[in-house]
Amino acid sequence: MVWLQTVIADLSPQAWEPPAAPLVAGCFVCFPRGEHGPGAAGDPAVAAAAVLLDGRVVGTRIVHGAAGAAYAPGLLALREGALLASAVDSLDPRPDVVLVDATGRDHPRRAGLATHLGWALEIPTIGVTHRPLLASGAWPAGNAGAASPLRIDGEVVGCWLRARSGARPLAVHAGWRTTAAIACDIVRSLSLVRTPEPLRQARRLARTQRSSPAAG
């Protein structure tokens, strides 16, 4: 996995050019309530994906499965990657870009789960988290929509984005085929709430379904 992350990080795919009204998806994995520690391979899990157009949900997918591994820092793709890939890859319509609850270039090997997932599915991705992993940068101005760069060793790998005036900003990460500027613009174009709507919808679906029996 480490070797593959290094290979993915060294690739130079053509930057994505967003269409005027992109289909934006979000994806999310839920594990059983009360789980503590790193978990284990085989833990039951539910992955959900939702795709939106102009703020309306136009497609969803729910996948029941099992974690591929215990959680290990920098290797989240081993635990969640296959589940998320299954959910996103079966979405109809197919999204133009996917928001992932994970980092992208902000990673020890510059290939966090958001980047890895996009590479695997050949689809642009953006990471959205509550804090950076390794990157750092001053917070932006206090008004909604304000942004400031997140850097690692001088490289801009994402941005802080203020979702609401006075609220703690989100960390938005460049992923597969997305620059920090593109990632920030896409998330800013969505409803500016604490969690961007595509991710919120995917999280809601996963949490609703995690206690349901797996589909046959």
C-alpha positions as CSV (number, residue, x, y, z in Angstrom):
1,M,0.0,0.0,0.0
2,V,2.8,2.5,0.9
3,W,4.5,1.7,-2.5
4,L,1.2,2.3,-4.3
5,Q,0.6,5.6,-2.6
6,T,4.0,6.7,-3.7
7,V,3.3,5.8,-7.2
8,I,-0.1,7.6,-7.2
9,A,1.5,10.7,-5.7
10,D,4.1,10.8,-8.5
11,L,1.5,10.8,-11.3
12,S,0.6,14.0,-13.1
13,P,-2.9,13.6,-14.4
14,Q,-4.5,16.4,-16.4
15,A,-6.3,18.9,-14.1
16,W,-10.1,18.6,-14.1
17,E,-12.0,21.4,-15.6
18,P,-15.4,21.7,-13.9
19,P,-18.5,22.0,-16.1
20,A,-21.0,24.9,-15.5
21,A,-23.3,22.7,-13.3
22,P,-21.3,19.7,-12.0
23,L,-22.8,16.6,-10.6
24,V,-21.2,16.6,-7.1
25,A,-21.2,13.4,-5.0
26,G,-20.3,12.7,-1.4
27,C,-19.4,9.4,0.1
28,F,-19.1,8.2,3.7
29,V,-18.5,5.0,5.7
30,C,-20.1,4.2,9.1
31,F,-19.1,1.5,11.6
32,P,-21.1,0.2,14.5
33,R,-21.9,2.6,17.3
34,G,-19.6,2.4,20.4
35,E,-16.6,1.1,18.5
36,H,-13.3,2.1,20.1
37,G,-9.7,1.9,19.1
38,P,-8.5,1.1,15.5
39,G,-11.1,-1.5,14.9
40,A,-10.3,-4.7,12.9
41,A,-10.5,-6.2,9.5
42,G,-14.0,-7.6,9.0
43,D,-15.8,-5.0,11.1
44,P,-19.3,-4.6,9.7
45,A,-19.7,-1.3,7.8
46,V,-22.1,0.7,5.6
47,A,-20.9,2.9,2.8
48,A,-23.2,5.4,1.2
49,A,-22.9,7.8,-1.7
50,A,-25.2,10.6,-2.9
51,V,-24.9,12.7,-6.0
52,L,-26.5,16.1,-6.2
53,L,-27.2,18.5,-9.0
54,D,-27.9,22.2,-8.1
55,G,-28.5,21.1,-4.5
56,R,-31.0,18.3,-5.3
57,V,-30.2,14.6,-4.7
58,V,-30.5,12.8,-8.0
59,G,-28.9,9.5,-7.1
60,T,-27.9,7.4,-4.1
61,R,-26.2,4.1,-3.4
62,I,-25.8,2.1,-0.1
63,V,-23.4,-0.8,0.3
64,H,-23.2,-3.1,3.3
65,G,-19.8,-4.8,3.7
66,A,-16.8,-5.1,6.0
67,A,-13.7,-3.1,6.8
68,G,-10.7,-4.2,4.8
69,A,-8.3,-3.6,7.7
70,A,-7.9,-2.0,11.1
71,Y,-7.3,1.7,11.1
72,A,-3.7,2.7,10.7
73,P,-2.4,6.3,10.3
74,G,-1.9,7.2,6.6
75,L,-3.5,3.9,5.4
76,L,-7.2,4.7,5.6
77,A,-7.7,3.4,2.1
78,L,-7.0,-0.1,3.4
79,R,-9.9,0.1,5.8
80,E,-12.5,2.1,3.8
81,G,-11.4,2.3,0.2
82,A,-13.1,-0.8,-1.3
83,L,-16.4,0.1,0.4
84,L,-16.4,3.7,-0.8
85,A,-15.3,2.6,-4.3
86,S,-18.2,0.2,-4.5
87,A,-20.7,2.8,-3.5
88,V,-19.4,5.6,-5.7
89,D,-18.8,3.4,-8.7
90,S,-22.4,2.2,-8.8
91,L,-23.9,5.7,-8.6
92,D,-26.4,6.6,-11.4
93,P,-25.9,9.2,-12.7
94,R,-22.1,9.1,-12.5
95,P,-20.8,12.2,-10.7
96,D,-18.3,14.7,-12.1
97,V,-16.5,15.0,-8.8
98,V,-16.7,13.3,-5.4
99,L,-16.3,14.8,-1.9
100,V,-14.5,12.4,0.5
101,D,-14.3,12.6,4.3
102,A,-10.5,12.3,4.1
103,T,-7.4,14.1,3.0
104,G,-5.8,14.2,-0.4
105,R,-2.4,15.7,-1.0
106,D,-2.2,16.5,2.7
107,H,-0.6,13.2,3.6
108,P,2.8,11.8,4.4
109,R,3.1,10.4,0.9
110,R,0.8,13.0,-0.8
111,A,-1.8,10.3,-1.5
112,G,-4.6,10.3,1.2
113,L,-7.8,8.4,0.7
114,A,-9.4,11.1,-1.4
115,T,-6.6,11.0,-3.9
116,H,-6.4,7.2,-3.8
117,L,-10.1,6.8,-4.4
118,G,-10.1,9.1,-7.3
119,W,-7.2,7.3,-8.9
120,A,-8.9,3.9,-8.5
121,L,-12.2,5.1,-10.0
122,E,-10.7,7.6,-12.5
123,I,-12.9,10.4,-11.2
124,P,-11.9,13.8,-9.8
125,T,-12.0,14.0,-6.0
126,I,-11.9,16.5,-3.2
127,G,-11.2,15.9,0.5
128,V,-13.2,17.7,3.2
129,T,-12.2,17.4,6.8
130,H,-12.5,19.4,10.0
131,R,-8.7,19.8,10.4
132,P,-5.6,19.2,8.2
133,L,-3.3,16.2,8.7
134,L,0.1,17.6,8.1
135,A,-0.5,20.9,6.3
136,S,-0.6,24.2,8.1
137,G,-1.7,27.8,7.4
138,A,-3.3,30.8,9.0
139,W,-7.1,30.9,9.2
140,P,-8.9,33.0,6.7
141,A,-10.9,36.2,7.4
142,G,-14.1,35.7,9.5
143,N,-16.7,36.1,6.7
144,A,-18.4,33.2,5.1
145,G,-16.6,32.0,2.0
146,A,-13.2,33.3,3.0
147,A,-10.3,31.0,2.3
148,S,-6.6,30.8,2.9
149,P,-3.9,28.2,1.8
150,L,-2.8,25.1,3.5
151,R,0.8,24.2,2.8
152,I,3.3,21.4,3.3
153,D,6.9,22.5,2.7
154,G,5.7,25.4,0.6
155,E,3.4,23.3,-1.6
156,V,-0.3,24.4,-1.5
157,V,-2.2,21.1,-0.9
158,G,-5.6,22.6,0.2
159,C,-7.2,25.5,1.9
160,W,-9.1,26.6,5.0
161,L,-12.6,27.6,3.9
162,R,-14.9,29.5,6.2
163,A,-18.4,27.9,5.9
164,R,-20.2,30.3,8.2
165,S,-19.2,33.8,9.5
166,G,-17.2,33.4,12.7
167,A,-17.3,29.5,12.6
168,R,-14.2,27.3,12.6
169,P,-13.2,26.8,8.9
170,L,-13.2,23.5,7.1
171,A,-10.0,22.0,5.7
172,V,-10.6,21.4,1.9
173,H,-8.0,19.2,0.2
174,A,-6.8,18.8,-3.3
175,G,-7.4,15.2,-4.4
176,W,-7.3,13.3,-7.7
177,R,-7.2,15.8,-10.7
178,T,-8.2,18.7,-8.5
179,T,-6.0,21.6,-7.5
180,A,-6.4,23.4,-4.2
181,A,-8.1,26.3,-6.0
182,I,-10.6,24.0,-7.8
183,A,-11.4,22.1,-4.6
184,C,-12.0,25.3,-2.7
185,D,-14.2,26.8,-5.5
186,I,-16.4,23.6,-5.7
187,V,-17.0,23.4,-2.0
188,R,-17.6,27.1,-1.8
189,S,-20.3,26.8,-4.5
190,L,-22.2,24.3,-2.4
191,S,-24.5,25.4,0.4
192,L,-22.1,26.9,3.0
193,V,-22.9,24.8,6.1
194,R,-20.6,23.0,8.4
195,T,-20.7,19.9,6.2
196,P,-21.1,20.3,2.4
197,E,-24.5,18.9,1.4
198,P,-23.3,16.0,-0.7
199,L,-21.2,14.7,2.2
200,R,-24.1,15.4,4.7
201,Q,-26.5,13.4,2.6
202,A,-24.1,10.5,2.3
203,R,-23.4,10.5,6.0
204,R,-27.1,10.6,6.8
205,L,-27.8,7.6,4.5
206,A,-24.9,5.6,6.0
207,R,-25.9,6.3,9.6
208,T,-29.6,5.5,8.9
209,Q,-28.6,2.1,7.3
210,R,-25.8,0.9,9.6
211,S,-28.3,-1.0,11.8
212,S,-30.2,-2.5,8.9
213,P,-29.5,-6.0,7.7
214,A,-27.3,-6.2,4.6
215,A,-29.1,-6.3,1.3
216,G,-29.2,-9.8,-0.2
